[in-house]
Amino acid sequence: MVKLIALYKTPENLEQFDEHYFGHHTEITKKIPGLRKMEVTKIVGSPMGKSDYHILCEMYYDDHDALKAAMKSDEGKASGKDLMSFAAELVTLMIGEEINE
């Protein structure tokens, strides 16, 4: 499996961010073709105490081709456009491969 990973820094306005993220953005993202599973983790701290991060989202696809096709789909484009509209300066996107399959 291949994952698209989105790591979000803590926004200035948590309530406004969460309202948009959970009320709108995840609903768009869940409709992306080829998405097998989506896991959202709320970051509550680190071993050293407070964390600069708020949310980690992992989106699972069968393989790199499925991920590429998903990002080119209308739903993938809509999700990306929405992401840039509210979290462009907060998010880091990464692609990973599971190694314990």
C-alpha positions as CSV (number, residue, x, y, z in Angstrom):
1,M,0.0,0.0,0.0
2,V,1.0,3.6,-0.7
3,K,0.0,6.4,1.6
4,L,-0.4,10.1,1.0
5,I,0.4,11.7,4.4
6,A,-0.7,15.2,5.4
7,L,0.9,16.6,8.5
8,Y,-0.7,19.8,9.8
9,K,0.9,22.4,12.1
10,T,-1.3,23.8,14.8
11,P,-3.3,26.7,13.4
12,E,-3.9,30.0,15.2
13,N,-7.6,29.4,15.3
14,L,-8.2,25.7,16.2
15,E,-12.0,25.9,16.2
16,Q,-12.2,27.5,12.7
17,F,-9.6,25.0,11.3
18,D,-11.4,22.0,12.8
19,E,-14.8,23.1,11.6
20,H,-13.5,23.4,8.0
21,Y,-11.3,20.3,8.1
22,F,-13.8,17.9,9.7
23,G,-17.0,19.5,8.3
24,H,-15.9,20.1,4.7
25,H,-12.4,19.0,3.7
26,T,-12.5,15.4,4.9
27,E,-15.9,15.0,3.2
28,I,-14.4,16.0,-0.2
29,T,-11.3,13.8,0.4
30,K,-13.4,10.7,1.2
31,K,-14.9,10.8,-2.3
32,I,-11.5,10.5,-4.1
33,P,-11.6,7.4,-6.4
34,G,-9.2,4.7,-5.3
35,L,-8.9,5.8,-1.7
36,R,-8.9,2.6,0.3
37,K,-8.8,4.0,3.8
38,M,-8.3,7.4,5.5
39,E,-7.0,7.7,9.1
40,V,-6.9,11.0,10.9
41,T,-4.9,11.3,14.1
42,K,-5.1,14.3,16.5
43,I,-1.6,15.1,17.8
44,V,-1.9,15.6,21.6
45,G,1.8,16.1,22.4
46,S,5.3,14.6,22.1
47,P,7.6,12.8,24.4
48,M,9.2,16.2,25.1
49,G,5.8,17.8,25.9
50,K,4.0,20.2,23.6
51,S,3.9,19.6,19.8
52,D,3.8,22.1,17.0
53,Y,1.5,19.7,15.1
54,H,-2.3,19.3,15.2
55,I,-3.4,16.6,12.8
56,L,-1.9,13.7,10.8
57,C,-3.9,12.3,8.0
58,E,-3.0,9.1,6.2
59,M,-4.7,8.3,2.9
60,Y,-4.1,4.7,1.6
61,Y,-4.0,3.7,-2.0
62,D,-3.2,0.3,-3.7
63,D,-0.1,1.6,-5.4
64,H,1.6,4.7,-6.9
65,D,-0.5,4.5,-10.1
66,A,-3.7,4.5,-8.0
67,L,-2.4,7.5,-6.1
68,K,-1.5,9.4,-9.3
69,A,-4.9,8.6,-10.8
70,A,-6.6,9.8,-7.6
71,M,-4.8,13.1,-7.6
72,K,-5.8,13.7,-11.3
73,S,-9.5,13.0,-10.7
74,D,-12.0,15.8,-10.3
75,E,-12.4,14.8,-6.6
76,G,-8.6,14.8,-6.1
77,K,-8.3,18.2,-7.7
78,A,-11.2,19.6,-5.6
79,S,-9.5,18.2,-2.4
80,G,-6.2,19.8,-3.3
81,K,-7.8,23.1,-4.2
82,D,-9.7,23.2,-0.9
83,L,-6.5,22.2,1.0
84,M,-4.6,25.1,-0.4
85,S,-7.5,27.5,0.4
86,F,-7.3,26.9,4.1
87,A,-4.1,25.2,5.0
88,A,-1.4,25.9,2.4
89,E,1.0,27.3,5.0
90,L,0.2,24.6,7.6
91,V,0.4,21.4,5.7
92,T,3.3,19.2,4.7
93,L,2.5,16.4,2.2
94,M,4.5,13.2,1.9
95,I,4.2,9.9,0.1
96,G,5.1,6.7,1.9
97,E,5.1,3.0,1.2
98,E,4.2,0.4,3.9
99,I,7.0,-2.0,4.5
100,N,5.1,-4.5,6.7
101,E,2.8,-5.9,4.1
